[in-house]
Amino acid sequence: MSRGEAEKVTKGFTSQKYCSVPEGMKEHCSKKIIKAHTVSKSGCLAEISDETNHVLGLKPSLSSLNKNSGIVHLEKIGINRASTFGGFCSFHDKELFSPIEDNEFVYTEEQCFLLAYRAVAKEQYAKQSQSDFVELLK
């Protein structure tokens, strides 16, 4: 497989879209999968963004690793795209995460749980993408 083909396949796995809620909640899915934030855009990302609404982050890819001799560099990312993954439908993202997106963060048990849940969902999404890629290589 050429580097270009590997890049294309990798991008396909990391752009998969599905709602990460438990099966018992899927009946309410809106079917519109969104770019869900792992870090709150309205609170955290907006606070650390520059005047153009960009933050520094990692956008690892095979081509950038090759171009930079294996060294990962921070790049400017717009806050609408920073820390996102295709892991929740629009209904569940709004319904589940409203307590941390639409309210001041005051460290309630619910808010802390939701932050952890979203991080776990993102990690599971990433691991599933990696697993799918490894299966393709077999």
Phi and psi restraints in degrees (value plus and minus 20) as a CYANA .aco file:
   2 SER   PHI     -93.6   -53.6
   2 SER   PSI     145.1   185.1
   3 ARG   PHI     -82.0   -42.0
   3 ARG   PSI     -59.9   -19.9
   4 GLY   PHI     -83.3   -43.3
   4 GLY   PSI     -62.1   -22.1
   5 GLU   PHI     -85.1   -45.1
   5 GLU   PSI     -62.4   -22.4
   6 ALA   PHI     -82.6   -42.6
   6 ALA   PSI     -61.0   -21.0
   7 GLU   PHI     -81.6   -41.6
   7 GLU   PSI     -63.8   -23.8
   8 LYS   PHI     -84.5   -44.5
   8 LYS   PSI     -64.5   -24.5
   9 VAL   PHI     -85.3   -45.3
   9 VAL   PSI     -64.3   -24.3
  10 THR   PHI     -80.1   -40.1
  10 THR   PSI     -64.9   -24.9
  11 LYS   PHI     -81.5   -41.5
  11 LYS   PSI     -56.9   -16.9
  12 GLY   PHI     -82.7   -42.7
  12 GLY   PSI     -61.1   -21.1
  13 PHE   PHI     -91.0   -51.0
  13 PHE   PSI     -55.7   -15.7
  14 THR   PHI    -103.6   -63.6
  14 THR   PSI     -20.3    19.7
  15 SER   PHI    -133.4   -93.4
  15 SER   PSI      -4.0    36.0
  16 GLN   PHI     -82.2   -42.2
  16 GLN   PSI     132.2   172.2
  17 LYS   PHI    -152.4  -112.4
  17 LYS   PSI     105.8   145.8
  18 TYR   PHI    -181.8  -141.8
  18 TYR   PSI     139.1   179.1
  19 CYS   PHI    -108.5   -68.5
  19 CYS   PSI     107.9   147.9
  20 SER   PHI    -108.6   -68.6
  20 SER   PSI      -6.7    33.3
  21 VAL   PHI     -95.7   -55.7
  21 VAL   PSI     140.9   180.9
  22 PRO   PHI     -80.8   -40.8
  22 PRO   PSI     134.4   174.4
  23 GLU   PHI     -70.9   -30.9
  23 GLU   PSI     -59.7   -19.7
  24 GLY   PHI     -84.3   -44.3
  24 GLY   PSI     -34.0     6.0
  25 MET   PHI    -123.7   -83.7
  25 MET   PSI     -29.2    10.8
  26 LYS   PHI     -86.9   -46.9
  26 LYS   PSI     -41.5    -1.5
  27 GLU   PHI     -82.5   -42.5
  27 GLU   PSI     -40.5    -0.5
  28 HIS   PHI    -116.2   -76.2
  28 HIS   PSI     -17.8    22.2
  29 CYS   PHI     -79.1   -39.1
  29 CYS   PSI     123.4   163.4
  30 SER   PHI    -103.2   -63.2
  30 SER   PSI     -29.8    10.2
  31 LYS   PHI      53.6    93.6
  31 LYS   PSI     -30.5     9.5
  32 LYS   PHI    -116.2   -76.2
  32 LYS   PSI      82.9   122.9
  33 ILE   PHI    -101.6   -61.6
  33 ILE   PSI     112.9   152.9
  34 ILE   PHI    -133.4   -93.4
  34 ILE   PSI     151.4   191.4
  35 LYS   PHI    -103.3   -63.3
  35 LYS   PSI      74.4   114.4
  36 ALA   PHI     -98.2   -58.2
  36 ALA   PSI     117.5   157.5
  37 HIS   PHI    -104.5   -64.5
  37 HIS   PSI     116.8   156.8
  38 THR   PHI    -108.1   -68.1
  38 THR   PSI     -44.2    -4.2
  39 VAL   PHI    -137.1   -97.1
  39 VAL   PSI     109.5   149.5
  40 SER   PHI     -75.2   -35.2
  40 SER   PSI     104.6   144.6
  41 LYS   PHI     -90.2   -50.2
  41 LYS   PSI     -65.6   -25.6
  42 SER   PHI     -88.9   -48.9
  42 SER   PSI     -50.3   -10.3
  43 GLY   PHI    -119.6   -79.6
  43 GLY   PSI     -96.7   -56.7
  44 CYS   PHI     -86.8   -46.8
  44 CYS   PSI     -73.3   -33.3
  45 LEU   PHI     -84.2   -44.2
  45 LEU   PSI     -61.1   -21.1
  46 ALA   PHI     -81.7   -41.7
  46 ALA   PSI     -55.5   -15.5
  47 GLU   PHI     -89.0   -49.0
  47 GLU   PSI     -51.8   -11.8
  48 ILE   PHI    -124.1   -84.1
  48 ILE   PSI     -16.7    23.3
  49 SER   PHI     -99.0   -59.0
  49 SER   PSI     139.7   179.7
  50 ASP   PHI    -104.7   -64.7
  50 ASP   PSI    -193.6  -153.6
  51 GLU   PHI     -84.7   -44.7
  51 GLU   PSI     -35.9     4.1
  52 THR   PHI    -122.1   -82.1
  52 THR   PSI      -4.8    35.2
  53 ASN   PHI      40.4    80.4
  53 ASN   PSI      22.4    62.4
  54 HIS   PHI    -140.1  -100.1
  54 HIS   PSI     128.4   168.4
  55 VAL   PHI    -142.9  -102.9
  55 VAL   PSI     143.2   183.2
  56 LEU   PHI    -109.2   -69.2
  56 LEU   PSI     116.9   156.9
  57 GLY   PHI    -178.7  -138.7
  57 GLY   PSI     159.9   199.9
  58 LEU   PHI    -120.9   -80.9
  58 LEU   PSI     113.1   153.1
  59 LYS   PHI    -147.1  -107.1
  59 LYS   PSI      49.6    89.6
  60 PRO   PHI     -86.7   -46.7
  60 PRO   PSI     118.5   158.5
  61 SER   PHI    -172.4  -132.4
  61 SER   PSI     138.8   178.8
  62 LEU   PHI     -81.1   -41.1
  62 LEU   PSI     -60.4   -20.4
  63 SER   PHI     -86.6   -46.6
  63 SER   PSI     -60.3   -20.3
  64 SER   PHI     -91.2   -51.2
  64 SER   PSI     -55.3   -15.3
  65 LEU   PHI     -83.8   -43.8
  65 LEU   PSI     -61.4   -21.4
  66 ASN   PHI     -85.9   -45.9
  66 ASN   PSI     -63.9   -23.9
  67 LYS   PHI     -83.1   -43.1
  67 LYS   PSI     -54.7   -14.7
  68 ASN   PHI    -124.9   -84.9
  68 ASN   PSI       3.5    43.5
  69 SER   PHI      33.9    73.9
  69 SER   PSI      19.7    59.7
  70 GLY   PHI      63.9   103.9
  70 GLY   PSI     -18.1    21.9
  71 ILE   PHI    -116.9   -76.9
  71 ILE   PSI     108.8   148.8
  72 VAL   PHI    -108.1   -68.1
  72 VAL   PSI     111.1   151.1
  73 HIS   PHI    -133.4   -93.4
  73 HIS   PSI     126.4   166.4
  74 LEU   PHI     -91.9   -51.9
  74 LEU   PSI     121.6   161.6
  75 GLU   PHI    -151.1  -111.1
  75 GLU   PSI     134.4   174.4
  76 LYS   PHI     -92.6   -52.6
  76 LYS   PSI     113.2   153.2
  77 ILE   PHI    -152.2  -112.2
  77 ILE   PSI     111.8   151.8
  78 GLY   PHI     -83.3   -43.3
  78 GLY   PSI     125.9   165.9
  79 ILE   PHI     -86.2   -46.2
  79 ILE   PSI     -38.4     1.6
  80 ASN   PHI     -91.8   -51.8
  80 ASN   PSI     -43.1    -3.1
  81 ARG   PHI    -129.4   -89.4
  81 ARG   PSI     -36.5     3.5
  82 ALA   PHI     -87.9   -47.9
  82 ALA   PSI     118.2   158.2
  83 SER   PHI      36.5    76.5
  83 SER   PSI      18.8    58.8
  84 THR   PHI    -130.6   -90.6
  84 THR   PSI     137.8   177.8
  85 PHE   PHI    -173.2  -133.2
  85 PHE   PSI     135.7   175.7
  86 GLY   PHI    -104.3   -64.3
  86 GLY   PSI      38.6    78.6
  87 GLY   PHI    -135.4   -95.4
  87 GLY   PSI     -14.9    25.1
  88 PHE   PHI    -166.7  -126.7
  88 PHE   PSI     128.2   168.2
  89 CYS   PHI     -98.4   -58.4
  89 CYS   PSI     143.8   183.8
  90 SER   PHI     -81.5   -41.5
  90 SER   PSI     -57.4   -17.4
  91 PHE   PHI     -84.0   -44.0
  91 PHE   PSI     -72.6   -32.6
  92 HIS   PHI     -89.3   -49.3
  92 HIS   PSI     -55.1   -15.1
  93 ASP   PHI     -81.3   -41.3
  93 ASP   PSI     -65.2   -25.2
  94 LYS   PHI     -89.9   -49.9
  94 LYS   PSI     -67.6   -27.6
  95 GLU   PHI     -84.5   -44.5
  95 GLU   PSI     -66.9   -26.9
  96 LEU   PHI     -94.2   -54.2
  96 LEU   PSI     -63.0   -23.0
  97 PHE   PHI    -120.4   -80.4
  97 PHE   PSI     -13.0    27.0
  98 SER   PHI     -74.1   -34.1
  98 SER   PSI     -60.0   -20.0
  99 PRO   PHI     -80.9   -40.9
  99 PRO   PSI     -42.4    -2.4
 100 ILE   PHI    -125.9   -85.9
 100 ILE   PSI     -39.0     1.0
 101 GLU   PHI    -111.5   -71.5
 101 GLU   PSI     -54.2   -14.2
 102 ASP   PHI    -127.1   -87.1
 102 ASP   PSI     -20.7    19.3
 103 ASN   PHI    -148.4  -108.4
 103 ASN   PSI     138.4   178.4
 104 GLU   PHI     -83.8   -43.8
 104 GLU   PSI     119.6   159.6
 105 PHE   PHI    -100.3   -60.3
 105 PHE   PSI      96.3   136.3
 106 VAL   PHI    -144.7  -104.7
 106 VAL   PSI      -0.1    39.9
 107 TYR   PHI      44.9    84.9
 107 TYR   PSI      16.0    56.0
 108 THR   PHI     -91.4   -51.4
 108 THR   PSI     141.0   181.0
 109 GLU   PHI     -78.8   -38.8
 109 GLU   PSI     -60.6   -20.6
 110 GLU   PHI     -82.1   -42.1
 110 GLU   PSI     -67.4   -27.4
 111 GLN   PHI     -82.0   -42.0
 111 GLN   PSI     -63.0   -23.0
 112 CYS   PHI     -85.5   -45.5
 112 CYS   PSI     -61.4   -21.4
 113 PHE   PHI     -81.1   -41.1
 113 PHE   PSI     -64.6   -24.6
 114 LEU   PHI     -84.4   -44.4
 114 LEU   PSI     -57.7   -17.7
 115 LEU   PHI     -81.7   -41.7
 115 LEU   PSI     -64.3   -24.3
 116 ALA   PHI     -86.8   -46.8
 116 ALA   PSI     -62.6   -22.6
 117 TYR   PHI     -80.5   -40.5
 117 TYR   PSI     -63.7   -23.7
 118 ARG   PHI     -86.0   -46.0
 118 ARG   PSI     -58.8   -18.8
 119 ALA   PHI     -85.6   -45.6
 119 ALA   PSI     -61.2   -21.2
 120 VAL   PHI     -85.6   -45.6
 120 VAL   PSI     -61.6   -21.6
 121 ALA   PHI     -81.9   -41.9
 121 ALA   PSI     -60.8   -20.8
 122 LYS   PHI     -84.6   -44.6
 122 LYS   PSI     -62.8   -22.8
 123 GLU   PHI     -86.6   -46.6
 123 GLU   PSI     -59.8   -19.8
 124 GLN   PHI     -84.3   -44.3
 124 GLN   PSI     -60.3   -20.3
 125 TYR   PHI     -79.5   -39.5
 125 TYR   PSI     -66.6   -26.6
 126 ALA   PHI     -84.2   -44.2
 126 ALA   PSI     -64.2   -24.2
 127 LYS   PHI     -85.7   -45.7
 127 LYS   PSI     -57.0   -17.0
 128 GLN   PHI     -84.9   -44.9
 128 GLN   PSI     -61.3   -21.3
 129 SER   PHI     -81.5   -41.5
 129 SER   PSI     -63.9   -23.9
 130 GLN   PHI     -84.7   -44.7
 130 GLN   PSI     -61.6   -21.6
 131 SER   PHI     -83.0   -43.0
 131 SER   PSI     -62.7   -22.7
 132 ASP   PHI     -81.8   -41.8
 132 ASP   PSI     -60.0   -20.0
 133 PHE   PHI     -85.8   -45.8
 133 PHE   PSI     -63.5   -23.5
 134 VAL   PHI     -82.4   -42.4
 134 VAL   PSI     -61.4   -21.4
 135 GLU   PHI     -80.7   -40.7
 135 GLU   PSI     -57.7   -17.7
 136 LEU   PHI     -84.7   -44.7
 136 LEU   PSI     -54.4   -14.4
 137 LEU   PHI     -95.0   -55.0
 137 LEU   PSI     -37.8     2.2
